[in-house]
Amino acid sequence: MQQDKIPTIIIVGAGLGGLSLYHALIKNKDKKEFNVKIFERESSPTDRWQGYHIGLSNYGAQSLLNCIPSSIAANLPKAMPNPVPDVETHGIIITDQVGNVLLAPPTKPFKDVYDLAKISRGLSSMITYRDRLRDVLLEDVPVQWNKKCIEYLETKEGVWVSFEDGTQEFCNILVGADRINSPI
Ligand SMILES: Cc1cc2nc3c(=O)[nH]c(=O)nc-3n(C[C@H](O)[C@H](O)[C@H](O)COP(=O)(O)OP(=O)(O)OC[C@H]3O[C@@H](n4cnc5c(N)ncnc54)[C@H](O)[C@@H]3O)c2cc1C
């Protein structure tokens, strides 16, 4: 009976945003409890190439560390190794079409993501491997793979979510974390 009163949240999209939200909801269960389900159209974590680097700013680092539990945060260095000398750098660099550096604004130095998150003024940025960051965020998350959302229907009671495989799920809150072309 008690279980019935706990609202269900469905997150569609297990990318960086959807996974961060999942962790944030679970981390804050003591404040408000939700049943959380997360659905992804890809068939597995390795189904699609996840791209190269993503720049994590000091503000992004603060948000990310707020969202995730310490067990996941402990694995962040796997996604944020020291830059390869003369090839990579923490910070923003603008190059021309053949790689000559045109602009490399100075940034405050920092030693790791925790140090980066302490920078409260200006913009600093840490290079992060997008695929490894996703792998780190996937840990302990029961993603339901092969579930492409195609539409949803709002009713008085909540929301029915439909998937391409013909299945449906009910929830009280539906979050679209599926980016461009989202049906949500
Ligand atoms: C080359 C490149 C470089 C970038 N660099 C940066 C950067 O430096 N800094 C930055 O902040 N951002 C950068 N971005 C943007 C970056 O992609 C986003 O910031 C980040 O990935 C957004 O996370 P997300 O969870 O919203 O989307 P994604 O990580 O794309 O996740 C969306 C997920 O939803 C799934 N999905 C889609 N449709 C459905 C559906 N119908 N049903 C179920 N699942 C679905 C997708 O398969 C995917 O896994 C870059 C993007 C690209 C392409």
PDBQT file of the ligand as one rigid body, heavy atoms in Angstrom, charges set to zero:
ROOT
HETATM    1  C1  LIG A 201      31.138  16.327 -30.913  1.00  0.00    +0.000 C 
HETATM    2  C2  LIG A 201      30.399  16.866 -29.698  1.00  0.00    +0.000 A 
HETATM    3  C3  LIG A 201      31.114  17.582 -28.741  1.00  0.00    +0.000 A 
HETATM    4  C4  LIG A 201      30.437  18.101 -27.628  1.00  0.00    +0.000 A 
HETATM    5  N1  LIG A 201      31.150  18.800 -26.685  1.00  0.00    +0.000 NA
HETATM    6  C5  LIG A 201      30.506  19.287 -25.600  1.00  0.00    +0.000 A 
HETATM    7  C6  LIG A 201      31.226  19.983 -24.587  1.00  0.00    +0.000 A 
HETATM    8  O1  LIG A 201      32.438  20.162 -24.658  1.00  0.00    +0.000 OA
HETATM    9  N2  LIG A 201      30.524  20.456 -23.510  1.00  0.00    +0.000 N 
HETATM   10  C7  LIG A 201      29.174  20.247 -23.405  1.00  0.00    +0.000 A 
HETATM   11  O2  LIG A 201      28.587  20.640 -22.395  1.00  0.00    +0.000 OA
HETATM   12  N3  LIG A 201      28.489  19.595 -24.344  1.00  0.00    +0.000 NA
HETATM   13  C8  LIG A 201      29.108  19.121 -25.426  1.00  0.00    +0.000 A 
HETATM   14  N4  LIG A 201      28.418  18.456 -26.380  1.00  0.00    +0.000 N 
HETATM   15  C9  LIG A 201      27.022  18.280 -26.187  1.00  0.00    +0.000 C 
HETATM   16  C10 LIG A 201      26.880  17.018 -25.409  1.00  0.00    +0.000 C 
HETATM   17  O3  LIG A 201      26.580  16.009 -26.305  1.00  0.00    +0.000 OA
HETATM   18  C11 LIG A 201      25.846  17.215 -24.370  1.00  0.00    +0.000 C 
HETATM   19  O4  LIG A 201      26.257  18.210 -23.452  1.00  0.00    +0.000 OA
HETATM   20  C12 LIG A 201      25.509  15.987 -23.542  1.00  0.00    +0.000 C 
HETATM   21  O5  LIG A 201      25.797  14.770 -24.163  1.00  0.00    +0.000 OA
HETATM   22  C13 LIG A 201      24.060  16.088 -23.309  1.00  0.00    +0.000 C 
HETATM   23  O6  LIG A 201      23.658  14.987 -22.535  1.00  0.00    +0.000 OA
HETATM   24  P1  LIG A 201      22.236  14.424 -22.760  1.00  0.00    +0.000 P 
HETATM   25  O7  LIG A 201      22.044  13.350 -21.719  1.00  0.00    +0.000 OA
HETATM   26  O8  LIG A 201      21.240  15.513 -22.827  1.00  0.00    +0.000 OA
HETATM   27  O9  LIG A 201      22.272  13.793 -24.220  1.00  0.00    +0.000 OA
HETATM   28  P2  LIG A 201      22.973  12.453 -24.703  1.00  0.00    +0.000 P 
HETATM   29  O10 LIG A 201      24.237  12.223 -23.955  1.00  0.00    +0.000 OA
HETATM   30  O11 LIG A 201      23.031  12.494 -26.186  1.00  0.00    +0.000 OA
HETATM   31  O12 LIG A 201      21.928  11.336 -24.274  1.00  0.00    +0.000 OA
HETATM   32  C14 LIG A 201      20.646  11.203 -24.849  1.00  0.00    +0.000 C 
HETATM   33  C15 LIG A 201      20.311   9.725 -24.801  1.00  0.00    +0.000 C 
HETATM   34  O13 LIG A 201      18.935   9.550 -25.142  1.00  0.00    +0.000 OA
HETATM   35  C16 LIG A 201      18.819   8.401 -25.964  1.00  0.00    +0.000 C 
HETATM   36  N5  LIG A 201      17.579   8.524 -26.744  1.00  0.00    +0.000 N 
HETATM   37  C17 LIG A 201      17.329   9.364 -27.774  1.00  0.00    +0.000 A 
HETATM   38  N6  LIG A 201      16.067   9.234 -28.217  1.00  0.00    +0.000 NA
HETATM   39  C18 LIG A 201      15.488   8.265 -27.459  1.00  0.00    +0.000 A 
HETATM   40  C19 LIG A 201      14.184   7.688 -27.435  1.00  0.00    +0.000 A 
HETATM   41  N7  LIG A 201      13.210   8.079 -28.286  1.00  0.00    +0.000 N 
HETATM   42  N8  LIG A 201      13.916   6.716 -26.521  1.00  0.00    +0.000 NA
HETATM   43  C20 LIG A 201      14.889   6.314 -25.651  1.00  0.00    +0.000 A 
HETATM   44  N9  LIG A 201      16.144   6.838 -25.623  1.00  0.00    +0.000 NA
HETATM   45  C21 LIG A 201      16.453   7.814 -26.515  1.00  0.00    +0.000 A 
HETATM   46  C22 LIG A 201      20.076   8.427 -26.822  1.00  0.00    +0.000 C 
HETATM   47  O14 LIG A 201      20.368   7.153 -27.372  1.00  0.00    +0.000 OA
HETATM   48  C23 LIG A 201      21.111   8.891 -25.804  1.00  0.00    +0.000 C 
HETATM   49  O15 LIG A 201      21.755   7.828 -25.141  1.00  0.00    +0.000 OA
HETATM   50  C24 LIG A 201      29.054  17.914 -27.476  1.00  0.00    +0.000 A 
HETATM   51  C25 LIG A 201      28.348  17.186 -28.445  1.00  0.00    +0.000 A 
HETATM   52  C26 LIG A 201      29.005  16.665 -29.555  1.00  0.00    +0.000 A 
HETATM   53  C27 LIG A 201      28.225  15.895 -30.586  1.00  0.00    +0.000 C 
ENDROOT
TORSDOF 0
